[in-house]
Amino acid sequence: MIFKRALRQELNFTTGVVFMVLVTLVLTNLMIRVLGNAASGTANPKDALVLIGLGMINYLPILLTASVFVAILMVLTRWYKDSEMIVWFASGLSITNLIRPILQFATPLIIIITLLALFIWPWANRESTLISQRFQQRDDVSMVSAGQFKESAKAERVFFIEELD
């Protein structure tokens, strides 16, 4: 009982920390990419926050999978390094007693990852594509912004408006 509780606590804490680090890295990368697209005119700046959110939804299954794997690896490595596994083995527990608590920890996350990958990811991908297509299909006049030269969609004309009223 103590063994299972200690393992579960370690796995929960380590998974949370690893997940937050990965989310921070991916979110920073995604923000730079989406805001760069908005600045270059390939994405609507008004939709940048929505595109960042949809992009994060796309990455969630990968991040959760990596977090669970890295957390299990880190916890077991630390337990072996600190000789905690030797203590557990000396108390009569075998390596197979380790598998059940790990599977009990990972099963809800595997179900969440499956649901995200099968249902939520395709929806977010479709919405992101629709937002991008809607922005690309706007007319030439709506693409013009004050103080900037803009080329038409067919590269036939260049527009410039000094200021908007």
N, C-alpha and C positions, 0 to 999 in steps of 0.2 A: 504494500500500500504506500509506504513512504517512497519507495523506488518509483512507482508510477506517478505519484504527485510531484516529486522532484523533477522527473523527466518532463512532465507536462508543463510545469512552470518554466523550466529552462527553454523548452521549445517555443512556448507562447511569447516569452520575452524576446528571444533571439529572432524569431520570425518577424515580430513587430518592428524591431530595430532594422533588420535587413530590408524589410519592405519599405520603410520610410526612407532609408538611404537611396534605394533604387528609384522610388517615386520622385524624390528630389532631383536625382540626376536626369531621369527621363523627362520630367516636367520642365526643367531648365532647357534641355535640348529642344523640346517641342516648342517652348515659348520663343526661343531664338529663331527657329525655322518658320513658325507661323507669322511672327511679327516681321521677319525678313520678307516673306511673301506679301504681307500687307503693305510694307513700305515700297516694294518694287512694283506693286500694282497687279499682282497675279491673284490676290485674295482681298476681299472686302475688309477694311479695318474694323468695321462695325461687327463683323462676324468672327473676329479673331478669338474672342473669349470662348465662343461656342465651338470653334474649330479646335482649340486647345483642349476643351473638355471632351469632345468626341475622340480626339487623338489619345487622350489618357485612357478612355474606355477601351480603345483598341489595344493598348499595351497591358491592361490589367491581367489577362490570363498569363501572359509571359512573366510579368513581374511576380505574380503570386506563385507560379511554379518555381521560379528561380529562388524566391524567398524561402519556400518550404525546403527545397533541396539544400540550399546553403545553410539554413538553420539546423537541419538534422546533421549535416556534416560537421558544422562547428561545435554543436553540443557533444556529439560522440567523440570528436577529436579532443575536446577539452577534458571530457571525462576519462579518456584513456591517458592523456598527458598528466592529469592530476591524480592518477591512480585510483579514481573513484570506481572504475569498472572492476578493478582487482578486488576492491572491498565488496562489491555486489556479487561477483563470482564466488568469493570466499564465503558469502552468506548463503550460498546454495542456489542462486539464480543463474540460469544459463543464458546464452545469447538469444535463444528463442523467446525467453521472457521479455526481451527487449523489443521484439517485433510487434507484439500486440499493442502496447501503449503508443508506439510510433504510428501504427495504422489507425488507431482510434483518434489520434491527433490529426492525421493527414486526411482522413475520410471526408469530414465536412468541407475542408478546403478543396479537395478533389472535386466534390460535387459543385461547389461554387465556381471553380475553374471551368468545369464542363458546361455549366449553364451560361457562363460568360462567353465561352468560345462558340457555343452552338446558337445562341439566341441574341445576346446583347452585342457582341462584336459585329455580326453582319448588319444589324440595325444601325449601329454607329457609323460603320463604313459607308452604308447607303446614304445616310443623312449628310455625311461629310462630302460625298460625291455630289449630291443634289445641291448643296450650298455652293460648292465650287463651280458647278455647271451653270447655275443661275447667275453667278457673278460674271462668268465668261460670256454669257449670251445677252448681256445688256447692250443697249444701243450705244453708238459712238458718242452721242451728245452727253449721255449720263456718265461717260468715262472721263470727261473733261473736268479738271479741277483748276481753281484759280492759281495763276502764276506758274503753270507748268505746261510744257509742250507735250502733247499726247498724240500718238500715231493712231490712225483708224485701224479697225480690225483687219481689213484687207490690205493695209499698208498703202493706201491710195492717197491719203491726206494726212496733214498734220494740223492739229487744233491748238489754239492758244487763246485763253481768255484772261484778260488782265485781272478783273475782279468780278465776283458774283454779286448780284443785287438781290 
